[in-house]
Amino acid sequence: MLKFGSGMEALSRYLEKACRRYGLEERVDQTLPARGEPGESGGHLPSAQLDAAWQRAARIFQDGEVVQGIVTGWNRGGLLVRWDEMQGFVPASQLKDAPVFVGEDDSRDEKLAHWVGEELSLKVIELDRGRNRLVFSERATIWGPKDGERLLSQIAPGEVRRGFVSNLCDFGVFVDLGGVDGLVHISELSWGRVNHPRELVAIGQEIKVFVLNVDQESRRIALSLKRLHPDPWTVVDQKYHLGQIIPATITNVVDFGAFARIEDGLEGLVHISELAEAPLSHPSEVVHPGDQVQVRVLRIDSANHRLGLSMRQAVPQLAEDSELEGAALEAESSVSPGAFGQ
């Protein structure tokens, strides 16, 4: 639904100015779509006039023509625009300066409201008369008319491409590769744990991506950021050794111990018996998520993606005693049975 926040008077002035400039006599409250859905178009036009408008829209869609539209309102997904007696929709991700939504509705409304009354250069990217949908893009105006088709015919799995982050959502990152967007699923952002894509990238940022899969028929491109780097478990044996003391970050605390991250994609378990010298009822008595600690590497099992770590043995004196004890045991085991009593 179209929204007007606390800036209603300012928005009304924007719309009045825009209507005078473009000869739009409709009232502000008539800028809503016919059925209240994004992209619904032409609900008030006579049949013959509506047919002609859809034909013009189909022609500019086919030709990749750039047209001018005026922003008349907004909803949760983007902007409502008036073009050639029709109303269309511009998704927020299709704006050149796409807003980043972090908070609730008030933040979203505030960031979208300032476009009201502005004139945008646009291209049609989706046209479906059966569903009464007319969707525009401002970003598409920077593409050539055949850039998307050319890219789809050339791009192949295994390639590394450059692109610009066009949108962020809970499940991943959309990247504009030059006429076609690809998706980096959240599981492909990092070898480590990612709660939300905004932790790693921002809208408008230029990034390199690895092409996982291309579906030309559906125009879908699967991308990856993490595949640009080796899986840390494949090199853990070369980077770390038993007895090594290294910094780590506590990521999770459970009844039987705490998990600690030594680098992105590499986490190990500090068993409750290895957290402290004194007995503990629960690991939360000594550690919490986010704590920076020192750990000693006890076990490395790269095949099963497991690391055994110790905080107790990372204490300098205890670590030294443990190393001496280990060296003594190793030396004792190397002595031959007949070495004594000769």
C-alpha positions as CSV (number, residue, x, y, z in Angstrom):
1,M,0.0,0.0,0.0
2,L,1.2,3.5,-0.8
3,K,2.4,5.3,2.4
4,F,2.7,8.9,3.5
5,G,4.6,9.4,6.7
6,S,5.0,12.5,8.9
7,G,6.1,14.5,5.8
8,M,2.6,14.5,4.2
9,E,2.5,18.2,3.5
10,A,6.0,18.2,1.9
11,L,5.0,15.2,-0.3
12,S,1.8,16.9,-1.3
13,R,3.7,19.9,-2.5
14,Y,6.0,17.6,-4.4
15,L,3.1,16.0,-6.2
16,E,1.2,19.2,-6.9
17,K,4.4,20.6,-8.5
18,A,4.9,17.5,-10.5
19,C,1.3,17.3,-11.6
20,R,1.4,20.9,-12.8
21,R,4.6,20.3,-14.7
22,Y,3.4,17.1,-16.4
23,G,-0.3,18.0,-16.8
24,L,-1.4,15.3,-14.4
25,E,-4.8,16.3,-13.0
26,E,-5.3,13.3,-10.8
27,R,-5.4,13.9,-7.1
28,V,-2.6,12.6,-4.8
29,D,-4.8,9.8,-3.5
30,Q,-5.5,8.6,-7.1
31,T,-1.9,7.7,-7.6
32,L,-2.6,4.3,-6.0
33,P,-2.6,1.2,-8.3
34,A,-6.1,0.0,-9.4
35,R,-5.8,-3.1,-7.1
36,G,-3.2,-1.8,-4.7
37,E,-0.4,-4.0,-6.0
38,P,3.1,-2.9,-7.1
39,G,3.3,-2.5,-10.8
40,E,-0.4,-2.6,-11.6
41,S,-1.1,-0.2,-14.4
42,G,-3.8,1.6,-16.3
43,G,-6.8,0.6,-14.2
44,H,-8.8,3.9,-14.9
45,L,-8.2,4.1,-18.7
46,P,-10.9,3.4,-21.3
47,S,-10.4,0.2,-23.2
48,A,-9.1,1.6,-26.5
49,Q,-6.8,4.0,-24.7
50,L,-5.6,1.2,-22.5
51,D,-4.9,-1.0,-25.5
52,A,-2.8,1.7,-27.1
53,A,-0.9,2.4,-23.9
54,W,0.0,-1.3,-23.5
55,Q,1.1,-1.4,-27.1
56,R,3.4,1.6,-26.5
57,A,4.8,-0.1,-23.4
58,A,5.4,-3.3,-25.4
59,R,7.3,-1.4,-28.1
60,I,9.7,0.4,-25.7
61,F,10.2,-2.9,-23.9
62,Q,11.1,-4.6,-27.1
63,D,13.4,-1.7,-28.3
64,G,15.0,-1.2,-24.9
65,E,14.0,2.5,-25.2
66,V,14.7,4.9,-22.3
67,V,11.7,6.8,-21.2
68,Q,10.9,9.4,-18.5
69,G,8.7,8.7,-15.5
70,I,7.7,10.8,-12.5
71,V,7.6,9.3,-9.0
72,T,4.1,9.6,-7.5
73,G,4.5,7.5,-4.4
74,W,6.1,4.4,-2.8
75,N,5.4,1.2,-1.0
76,R,7.5,-1.4,0.9
77,G,9.1,-2.6,-2.3
78,G,10.0,0.5,-4.2
79,L,8.6,3.5,-6.1
80,L,5.3,4.0,-8.0
81,V,5.9,6.0,-11.2
82,R,3.6,7.6,-13.8
83,W,4.5,7.1,-17.5
84,D,2.3,7.8,-20.5
85,E,-1.0,7.7,-18.6
86,M,0.0,4.4,-17.0
87,Q,1.4,3.6,-13.6
88,G,4.4,1.4,-13.2
89,F,6.6,0.2,-10.4
90,V,10.4,0.6,-9.8
91,P,11.8,-2.0,-7.3
92,A,14.1,-0.3,-4.8
93,S,16.9,-2.6,-6.0
94,Q,16.5,-1.2,-9.5
95,L,17.4,2.4,-8.5
96,K,20.8,3.7,-9.4
97,D,21.3,4.8,-5.8
98,A,19.5,1.8,-4.2
99,P,18.6,2.5,-0.6
100,V,19.8,0.1,2.2
101,F,17.0,-0.8,4.5
102,V,18.1,-1.7,8.0
103,G,15.3,-0.7,10.3
104,E,11.5,-1.0,10.3
105,D,8.9,0.8,8.1
106,D,9.8,4.3,9.3
107,S,13.3,4.0,8.0
108,R,12.1,2.5,4.8
109,D,9.5,5.2,4.2
110,E,12.0,8.0,5.0
111,K,14.5,6.7,2.5
112,L,12.0,6.2,-0.3
113,A,9.9,9.4,0.2
114,H,12.5,11.8,-1.1
115,W,12.1,10.5,-4.6
116,V,8.5,11.6,-4.8
117,G,8.1,14.3,-7.5
118,E,11.4,13.4,-9.1
119,E,11.7,12.5,-12.8
120,L,13.6,9.3,-13.5
121,S,15.1,7.9,-16.7
122,L,13.8,4.3,-17.0
123,K,13.6,1.1,-19.0
124,V,10.8,-1.4,-18.9
125,I,12.2,-4.7,-17.5
126,E,8.9,-6.6,-17.0
127,L,5.7,-6.3,-18.9
128,D,2.7,-8.6,-18.2
129,R,-0.7,-7.3,-19.3
130,G,-2.4,-10.4,-18.1
131,R,-1.3,-9.6,-14.6
132,N,-1.5,-5.9,-15.2
133,R,2.2,-5.4,-14.3
134,L,4.5,-2.8,-15.7
135,V,7.9,-2.8,-14.0
136,F,10.7,-0.3,-14.7
137,S,14.4,-0.1,-13.8
138,E,16.6,3.0,-13.5
139,R,19.8,0.9,-13.3
140,A,18.9,-0.7,-16.7
141,T,19.5,2.6,-18.4
142,I,23.2,2.1,-18.1
143,W,23.1,-1.1,-20.1
144,G,23.1,-1.4,-23.9
145,P,19.9,-2.8,-25.5
146,K,21.5,-6.3,-26.0
147,D,24.0,-6.3,-23.1
148,G,22.0,-8.9,-21.1
149,E,21.6,-11.3,-24.0
150,R,25.3,-11.0,-24.9
151,L,26.4,-11.6,-21.3
152,L,24.2,-14.7,-21.0
153,S,25.6,-16.2,-24.2
154,Q,29.2,-15.6,-23.1
155,I,29.3,-16.2,-19.4
156,A,30.3,-19.8,-18.3
157,P,30.7,-21.7,-15.0
158,G,34.2,-21.4,-13.6
159,E,34.8,-17.9,-14.7
160,V,35.6,-15.0,-12.4
161,R,33.6,-11.8,-13.2
162,R,33.4,-8.3,-11.8
163,G,30.0,-6.8,-10.9
164,F,28.3,-4.3,-8.6
165,V,26.1,-5.3,-5.6
166,S,22.6,-4.3,-6.7
167,N,20.6,-5.6,-3.7
168,L,20.9,-7.3,-0.4
169,C,18.3,-9.6,1.1
170,D,18.2,-12.2,3.9
171,F,19.1,-15.1,1.6
172,G,21.9,-13.5,-0.4
173,V,23.3,-10.8,-2.6
174,F,22.3,-9.8,-6.1
175,V,25.2,-8.7,-8.3
176,D,24.7,-6.7,-11.5
177,L,27.1,-8.3,-14.0
178,G,26.2,-5.8,-16.8
179,G,22.7,-6.3,-18.0
180,V,21.8,-9.4,-15.9
181,D,21.8,-9.9,-12.2
182,G,23.4,-13.0,-10.6
183,L,22.7,-14.3,-7.1
184,V,25.3,-15.1,-4.4
185,H,23.4,-17.3,-2.0
186,I,24.2,-16.5,1.7
187,S,25.9,-20.0,1.9
188,E,28.3,-18.9,-0.8
189,L,29.4,-15.6,0.7
190,S,32.0,-17.0,3.1
191,W,33.6,-20.2,4.4
192,G,32.7,-18.9,7.8
193,R,29.3,-18.1,9.4
194,V,27.3,-15.1,8.0
195,N,24.2,-13.8,9.7
196,H,23.3,-11.3,7.0
197,P,25.0,-10.3,3.8
198,R,25.3,-6.7,5.0
199,E,28.1,-8.0,7.2
200,L,30.3,-8.4,4.2
201,V,29.2,-6.2,1.3
202,A,27.2,-3.0,0.6
203,I,24.9,-2.0,-2.2
204,G,26.9,-0.3,-5.0
205,Q,30.2,-2.0,-4.0
206,E,32.2,-3.5,-6.8
207,I,33.2,-7.1,-6.2
208,K,34.7,-10.2,-7.9
209,V,32.5,-13.3,-8.1
210,F,33.0,-16.9,-9.1
211,V,30.4,-18.2,-11.6
212,L,28.9,-21.4,-10.3
213,N,26.1,-22.1,-12.8
214,V,24.3,-20.4,-15.7
215,D,20.7,-21.1,-16.7
216,Q,20.2,-19.2,-19.9
217,E,16.5,-20.2,-20.3
218,S,15.5,-18.7,-17.0
219,R,18.2,-16.0,-17.1
220,R,19.6,-17.2,-13.7
221,I,23.2,-17.0,-12.8
222,A,24.5,-18.6,-9.5
223,L,27.6,-16.9,-8.1
224,S,30.0,-17.4,-5.2
225,L,32.3,-15.2,-3.2
226,K,33.9,-17.9,-1.1
227,R,35.0,-20.0,-4.0
228,L,37.5,-17.2,-4.8
229,H,39.5,-18.6,-1.9
230,P,40.5,-22.2,-1.0
231,D,38.4,-24.0,1.6
232,P,40.4,-23.4,4.9
233,W,39.9,-27.1,5.9
234,T,42.0,-28.1,2.9
235,V,45.1,-26.2,4.2
236,V,44.5,-26.4,7.9
237,D,47.3,-29.1,8.3
238,Q,49.8,-26.8,6.6
239,K,48.9,-23.7,8.6
240,Y,48.6,-25.1,12.1
241,H,50.3,-27.8,14.2
242,L,49.7,-29.6,17.5
243,G,50.7,-27.6,20.6
244,Q,50.4,-24.3,18.8
245,I,48.9,-21.4,20.8
246,I,46.8,-19.1,18.8
247,P,44.1,-16.4,19.3
248,A,40.4,-17.4,18.8
249,T,36.9,-16.0,19.2
250,I,34.2,-17.8,21.1
251,T,31.2,-18.3,18.7
252,N,28.9,-20.5,20.7
253,V,28.6,-21.9,24.2
254,V,26.9,-25.3,24.9
255,D,26.6,-27.6,27.8
256,F,29.6,-29.7,26.9
257,G,32.0,-26.8,26.0
258,A,32.5,-23.8,23.7
259,F,33.1,-23.4,20.0
260,A,35.9,-21.1,19.0
261,R,36.8,-19.6,15.6
262,I,40.5,-19.4,14.8
263,E,39.8,-17.9,11.3
264,D,36.9,-17.6,8.9
265,G,35.6,-21.1,8.2
266,L,37.6,-22.8,10.9
267,E,36.0,-23.5,14.2
268,G,37.0,-26.0,16.9
269,L,35.6,-27.3,20.2
270,V,37.0,-26.4,23.6
271,H,35.6,-29.2,25.7
272,I,34.3,-28.1,29.2
273,S,37.3,-30.0,30.7
274,E,39.7,-27.8,28.7
275,L,38.2,-24.5,29.6
276,A,39.7,-24.0,33.1
277,E,41.7,-25.8,35.8
278,A,38.8,-25.7,38.3
279,P,35.7,-27.8,37.7
280,L,32.8,-26.0,36.0
281,S,29.1,-26.5,36.2
282,H,28.6,-24.8,32.8
283,P,31.0,-23.2,30.3
284,S,29.1,-19.9,30.6
285,E,30.9,-19.4,33.9
286,V,34.1,-18.6,32.1
287,V,33.3,-17.7,28.4
288,H,30.6,-16.0,26.3
289,P,30.1,-15.6,22.6
290,G,32.4,-12.9,21.3
291,D,35.1,-13.4,23.9
292,Q,38.7,-13.2,22.5
293,V,40.7,-16.0,24.0
294,Q,44.0,-17.9,23.6
295,V,43.7,-21.6,22.7
296,R,46.1,-24.5,22.3
297,V,45.7,-26.9,19.3
298,L,45.2,-30.4,20.7
299,R,43.8,-32.3,17.6
300,I,43.4,-31.6,13.9
301,D,41.1,-33.7,11.9
302,S,40.8,-32.0,8.5
303,A,38.9,-34.9,6.9
304,N,36.0,-34.6,9.3
305,H,36.4,-30.8,9.8
306,R,37.2,-31.0,13.5
307,L,39.6,-29.2,15.7
308,G,40.3,-30.0,19.4
309,L,41.3,-26.9,21.4
310,S,42.2,-26.0,24.9
311,M,42.0,-22.8,26.9
312,R,43.3,-24.4,30.0
313,Q,46.5,-25.6,28.4
314,A,47.0,-22.2,26.7
315,V,47.9,-20.6,30.0
316,P,51.7,-20.0,29.6
317,Q,53.0,-22.0,32.6
318,L,50.5,-24.9,32.0
319,A,51.3,-24.9,28.3
320,E,55.1,-25.1,29.1
321,D,54.5,-27.9,31.6
322,S,52.4,-29.8,29.1
323,E,55.0,-29.5,26.4
324,L,57.7,-30.7,28.8
325,E,55.5,-33.6,29.9
326,G,54.9,-34.5,26.3
327,A,58.6,-34.3,25.4
328,A,59.5,-36.5,28.4
329,L,56.9,-39.1,27.4
330,E,58.2,-39.1,23.9
331,A,61.8,-39.4,25.1
332,E,60.9,-42.3,27.4
333,S,59.1,-44.2,24.7
334,S,62.2,-43.9,22.5
335,V,64.5,-45.6,25.0
336,S,65.2,-49.2,24.2
337,P,64.1,-51.9,26.8
338,G,67.7,-53.0,27.5
339,A,69.0,-49.5,28.0
340,F,68.8,-49.7,31.8
341,G,70.8,-52.0,34.0
342,Q,73.7,-52.4,31.6
